[in-house]
Amino acid sequence: MTMTSRTSDPSRTAVFTGTFDPVTLGHLDVIRRGRLLFEHLVVGIGVNPSKETLFNVDERVELTRMVVSEFPNVSVESFEELTVQFVRRIGARVILRGVRTLSDMEYEFGMSMANHCLDPYVETVFLMADGEYSHVSSSLIKQVARYGGAEAICRFVPRQLIEPIIEKMRQNPRI
């Protein structure tokens, strides 16, 4: 099913992109809030060949689908192209971004300007992270999982991801 069949107005579909390796409670907070602002929210899981990931793209899609399954207007897709190309391909016009810190804002501002140059019809909407999650990142999760185990990461990731993360860390001790 194409995105255009879900909503006839492309401005009512937003795309929240990232690596999501793994999805954090901060990501989930942005997804929960973003799904209330748009008719349809697509979580776009990007493939970045220069990034070494804990989970492969298919695993990231599966895990993300698992944690967003309660939201009927949220779907999950992978992509390996520029974000604006992905947004256009699925028939959307809005990129949703979560911002945790001032340095995030600086980075995101630059990305939104680049995206605007690539496609002036694609808008970027920013949601400030909830203060509770402003320090949470996927790299923090991996470090905490490695040294603190399941009890420590439960504060940062959805409960159903704890075991898969711990298992992957056992399999890949160098990540």
Short mmCIF file of the C-alpha atoms (twelve columns), coordinates in Angstrom:
data_MODEL
# 
_entry.id   MODEL 
# 
loop_
_atom_site.group_PDB 
_atom_site.id 
_atom_site.type_symbol 
_atom_site.label_atom_id 
_atom_site.label_alt_id 
_atom_site.label_comp_id 
_atom_site.label_asym_id 
_atom_site.label_seq_id 
_atom_site.Cartn_x 
_atom_site.Cartn_y 
_atom_site.Cartn_z 
_atom_site.pdbx_PDB_model_num 
ATOM 1   C CA . MET A 1   0.000  0.000   0.000  1 
ATOM 2   C CA . THR A 2   1.391  3.397   -0.889 1 
ATOM 3   C CA . MET A 3   1.405  6.327   1.479  1 
ATOM 4   C CA . THR A 4   -0.864 8.324   -0.813 1 
ATOM 5   C CA . SER A 5   -3.600 5.764   -0.268 1 
ATOM 6   C CA . ARG A 6   -3.467 6.416   3.484  1 
ATOM 7   C CA . THR A 7   -3.902 10.174  3.229  1 
ATOM 8   C CA . SER A 8   -4.700 12.256  0.197  1 
ATOM 9   C CA . ASP A 9   -2.911 15.350  1.530  1 
ATOM 10  C CA . PRO A 10  0.904  14.949  1.508  1 
ATOM 11  C CA . SER A 11  1.262  17.687  4.134  1 
ATOM 12  C CA . ARG A 12  -0.595 15.438  6.590  1 
ATOM 13  C CA . THR A 13  2.075  12.711  6.318  1 
ATOM 14  C CA . ALA A 14  5.357  13.190  8.150  1 
ATOM 15  C CA . VAL A 15  8.548  11.182  8.007  1 
ATOM 16  C CA . PHE A 16  10.732 10.699  11.094 1 
ATOM 17  C CA . THR A 17  14.085 9.400   9.897  1 
ATOM 18  C CA . GLY A 18  17.119 8.042   11.670 1 
ATOM 19  C CA . THR A 19  19.302 5.006   12.120 1 
ATOM 20  C CA . PHE A 20  17.323 3.815   15.158 1 
ATOM 21  C CA . ASP A 21  20.053 1.445   16.330 1 
ATOM 22  C CA . PRO A 22  18.217 0.829   18.615 1 
ATOM 23  C CA . VAL A 23  15.008 2.788   19.094 1 
ATOM 24  C CA . THR A 24  15.222 4.675   22.399 1 
ATOM 25  C CA . LEU A 25  12.533 6.012   24.702 1 
ATOM 26  C CA . GLY A 26  13.460 9.437   23.325 1 
ATOM 27  C CA . HIS A 27  12.681 8.272   19.783 1 
ATOM 28  C CA . LEU A 28  9.451  6.719   21.014 1 
ATOM 29  C CA . ASP A 29  8.499  9.993   22.712 1 
ATOM 30  C CA . VAL A 30  8.900  11.878  19.414 1 
ATOM 31  C CA . ILE A 31  6.914  9.161   17.608 1 
ATOM 32  C CA . ARG A 32  4.090  9.288   20.176 1 
ATOM 33  C CA . ARG A 33  3.839  13.074  19.950 1 
ATOM 34  C CA . GLY A 34  4.376  13.262  16.191 1 
ATOM 35  C CA . ARG A 35  1.623  10.777  15.435 1 
ATOM 36  C CA . LEU A 36  -0.814 13.176  17.097 1 
ATOM 37  C CA . LEU A 37  0.227  16.033  14.812 1 
ATOM 38  C CA . PHE A 38  -0.088 14.179  11.510 1 
ATOM 39  C CA . GLU A 39  -2.566 11.792  9.957  1 
ATOM 40  C CA . HIS A 40  0.248  9.399   9.194  1 
ATOM 41  C CA . LEU A 41  3.791  9.144   10.522 1 
ATOM 42  C CA . VAL A 42  6.368  7.050   8.709  1 
ATOM 43  C CA . VAL A 43  9.417  6.030   10.719 1 
ATOM 44  C CA . GLY A 44  12.123 5.884   8.063  1 
ATOM 45  C CA . ILE A 45  15.052 3.702   9.036  1 
ATOM 46  C CA . GLY A 46  18.042 4.836   7.077  1 
ATOM 47  C CA . VAL A 47  20.973 2.805   5.877  1 
ATOM 48  C CA . ASN A 48  24.251 4.630   6.377  1 
ATOM 49  C CA . PRO A 49  27.114 2.587   4.880  1 
ATOM 50  C CA . SER A 50  29.689 4.521   6.919  1 
ATOM 51  C CA . LYS A 51  28.036 3.621   10.253 1 
ATOM 52  C CA . GLU A 52  28.587 0.307   11.967 1 
ATOM 53  C CA . THR A 53  25.305 -0.767  13.504 1 
ATOM 54  C CA . LEU A 54  24.405 -3.213  16.236 1 
ATOM 55  C CA . PHE A 55  21.328 -4.427  14.333 1 
ATOM 56  C CA . ASN A 56  21.071 -4.852  10.570 1 
ATOM 57  C CA . VAL A 57  18.406 -2.805  8.786  1 
ATOM 58  C CA . ASP A 58  15.840 -5.632  8.687  1 
ATOM 59  C CA . GLU A 59  16.232 -6.192  12.428 1 
ATOM 60  C CA . ARG A 60  15.880 -2.454  13.109 1 
ATOM 61  C CA . VAL A 61  12.685 -2.342  11.045 1 
ATOM 62  C CA . GLU A 62  11.273 -5.395  12.860 1 
ATOM 63  C CA . LEU A 63  12.145 -4.053  16.336 1 
ATOM 64  C CA . THR A 64  10.757 -0.626  15.530 1 
ATOM 65  C CA . ARG A 65  7.532  -2.100  14.159 1 
ATOM 66  C CA . MET A 66  7.201  -4.063  17.373 1 
ATOM 67  C CA . VAL A 67  7.427  -0.962  19.593 1 
ATOM 68  C CA . VAL A 68  5.090  1.194   17.455 1 
ATOM 69  C CA . SER A 69  2.494  -1.508  16.763 1 
ATOM 70  C CA . GLU A 70  0.030  0.126   19.160 1 
ATOM 71  C CA . PHE A 71  -0.136 3.235   16.953 1 
ATOM 72  C CA . PRO A 72  -2.411 2.630   13.945 1 
ATOM 73  C CA . ASN A 73  -1.232 5.726   12.062 1 
ATOM 74  C CA . VAL A 74  2.496  4.892   12.318 1 
ATOM 75  C CA . SER A 75  4.335  2.708   9.827  1 
ATOM 76  C CA . VAL A 76  7.991  1.744   9.498  1 
ATOM 77  C CA . GLU A 77  10.059 1.514   6.309  1 
ATOM 78  C CA . SER A 78  13.742 1.315   5.513  1 
ATOM 79  C CA . PHE A 79  15.437 3.469   2.921  1 
ATOM 80  C CA . GLU A 80  18.823 3.865   1.297  1 
ATOM 81  C CA . GLU A 81  18.660 7.253   -0.409 1 
ATOM 82  C CA . LEU A 82  18.597 10.912  0.526  1 
ATOM 83  C CA . THR A 83  15.910 11.746  3.064  1 
ATOM 84  C CA . VAL A 84  14.149 14.157  0.686  1 
ATOM 85  C CA . GLN A 85  14.096 11.460  -1.999 1 
ATOM 86  C CA . PHE A 86  12.494 9.053   0.475  1 
ATOM 87  C CA . VAL A 87  9.970  11.698  1.546  1 
ATOM 88  C CA . ARG A 88  8.985  12.361  -2.071 1 
ATOM 89  C CA . ARG A 89  8.890  8.649   -2.942 1 
ATOM 90  C CA . ILE A 90  6.333  7.876   -0.254 1 
ATOM 91  C CA . GLY A 91  4.227  10.918  -1.091 1 
ATOM 92  C CA . ALA A 92  4.940  13.050  1.972  1 
ATOM 93  C CA . ARG A 93  6.070  16.662  2.369  1 
ATOM 94  C CA . VAL A 94  7.112  16.893  6.013  1 
ATOM 95  C CA . ILE A 95  10.246 15.708  7.823  1 
ATOM 96  C CA . LEU A 96  9.822  15.403  11.582 1 
ATOM 97  C CA . ARG A 97  12.974 15.785  13.664 1 
ATOM 98  C CA . GLY A 98  13.538 15.439  17.383 1 
ATOM 99  C CA . VAL A 99  15.967 17.881  18.958 1 
ATOM 100 C CA . ARG A 100 17.661 17.080  22.284 1 
ATOM 101 C CA . THR A 101 20.310 19.734  22.733 1 
ATOM 102 C CA . LEU A 102 21.563 23.001  21.315 1 
ATOM 103 C CA . SER A 103 24.233 21.122  19.343 1 
ATOM 104 C CA . ASP A 104 21.449 18.936  17.866 1 
ATOM 105 C CA . MET A 105 19.662 22.110  16.815 1 
ATOM 106 C CA . GLU A 106 22.746 23.428  15.049 1 
ATOM 107 C CA . TYR A 107 23.188 20.138  13.170 1 
ATOM 108 C CA . GLU A 108 19.471 19.837  12.382 1 
ATOM 109 C CA . PHE A 109 19.301 23.433  11.155 1 
ATOM 110 C CA . GLY A 110 22.094 22.706  8.675  1 
ATOM 111 C CA . MET A 111 20.374 19.522  7.517  1 
ATOM 112 C CA . SER A 112 17.027 21.278  7.112  1 
ATOM 113 C CA . MET A 113 18.675 23.989  4.994  1 
ATOM 114 C CA . ALA A 114 20.342 21.344  2.811  1 
ATOM 115 C CA . ASN A 115 17.036 19.483  2.456  1 
ATOM 116 C CA . HIS A 116 15.309 22.754  1.549  1 
ATOM 117 C CA . CYS A 117 17.889 23.355  -1.194 1 
ATOM 118 C CA . LEU A 118 17.308 19.830  -2.517 1 
ATOM 119 C CA . ASP A 119 13.517 20.183  -2.390 1 
ATOM 120 C CA . PRO A 120 11.916 23.483  -1.340 1 
ATOM 121 C CA . TYR A 121 8.498  21.775  -1.062 1 
ATOM 122 C CA . VAL A 122 9.608  19.518  1.792  1 
ATOM 123 C CA . GLU A 123 9.234  21.176  5.198  1 
ATOM 124 C CA . THR A 124 11.008 20.230  8.425  1 
ATOM 125 C CA . VAL A 125 9.168  20.297  11.748 1 
ATOM 126 C CA . PHE A 126 11.141 20.113  15.001 1 
ATOM 127 C CA . LEU A 127 9.952  18.648  18.284 1 
ATOM 128 C CA . MET A 128 11.982 19.365  21.394 1 
ATOM 129 C CA . ALA A 129 12.872 16.233  23.307 1 
ATOM 130 C CA . ASP A 130 11.250 15.699  26.633 1 
ATOM 131 C CA . GLY A 131 13.819 16.695  29.269 1 
ATOM 132 C CA . GLU A 132 13.771 13.153  30.615 1 
ATOM 133 C CA . TYR A 133 15.245 11.897  27.328 1 
ATOM 134 C CA . SER A 134 17.439 14.806  26.247 1 
ATOM 135 C CA . HIS A 135 20.630 12.902  27.115 1 
ATOM 136 C CA . VAL A 136 19.630 9.556   25.575 1 
ATOM 137 C CA . SER A 137 21.324 8.415   22.381 1 
ATOM 138 C CA . SER A 138 21.770 5.072   20.681 1 
ATOM 139 C CA . SER A 139 25.510 5.153   21.447 1 
ATOM 140 C CA . LEU A 140 24.747 5.733   25.130 1 
ATOM 141 C CA . ILE A 141 22.431 2.714   25.063 1 
ATOM 142 C CA . LYS A 142 25.191 0.493   23.706 1 
ATOM 143 C CA . GLN A 143 27.672 1.645   26.317 1 
ATOM 144 C CA . VAL A 144 25.194 1.260   29.181 1 
ATOM 145 C CA . ALA A 145 24.130 -2.173  27.902 1 
ATOM 146 C CA . ARG A 146 27.741 -3.314  27.716 1 
ATOM 147 C CA . TYR A 147 28.664 -2.304  31.248 1 
ATOM 148 C CA . GLY A 148 25.368 -2.040  33.104 1 
ATOM 149 C CA . GLY A 149 23.272 -4.792  31.585 1 
ATOM 150 C CA . ALA A 150 19.502 -5.094  31.362 1 
ATOM 151 C CA . GLU A 151 18.780 -3.328  34.650 1 
ATOM 152 C CA . ALA A 152 20.613 -0.235  33.494 1 
ATOM 153 C CA . ILE A 153 19.205 0.115   29.961 1 
ATOM 154 C CA . CYS A 154 15.572 -0.311  31.009 1 
ATOM 155 C CA . ARG A 155 15.545 3.435   31.754 1 
ATOM 156 C CA . PHE A 156 16.429 4.248   28.149 1 
ATOM 157 C CA . VAL A 157 14.743 1.757   25.783 1 
ATOM 158 C CA . PRO A 158 11.312 0.154   25.412 1 
ATOM 159 C CA . ARG A 159 11.135 -2.939  27.609 1 
ATOM 160 C CA . GLN A 160 10.661 -5.330  24.678 1 
ATOM 161 C CA . LEU A 161 14.045 -4.286  23.239 1 
ATOM 162 C CA . ILE A 162 16.116 -5.052  26.336 1 
ATOM 163 C CA . GLU A 163 16.721 -8.739  25.601 1 
ATOM 164 C CA . PRO A 164 17.485 -8.269  21.878 1 
ATOM 165 C CA . ILE A 165 19.997 -5.527  22.745 1 
ATOM 166 C CA . ILE A 166 21.721 -7.583  25.439 1 
ATOM 167 C CA . GLU A 167 21.856 -10.609 23.117 1 
ATOM 168 C CA . LYS A 168 23.345 -8.560  20.250 1 
ATOM 169 C CA . MET A 169 25.938 -7.081  22.606 1 
ATOM 170 C CA . ARG A 170 26.965 -10.619 23.579 1 
ATOM 171 C CA . GLN A 171 27.282 -11.586 19.906 1 
ATOM 172 C CA . ASN A 172 29.165 -8.402  18.926 1 
ATOM 173 C CA . PRO A 173 31.453 -7.391  21.770 1 
ATOM 174 C CA . ARG A 174 33.400 -4.937  19.590 1 
ATOM 175 C CA . ILE A 175 30.387 -2.661  18.878 1 
# 
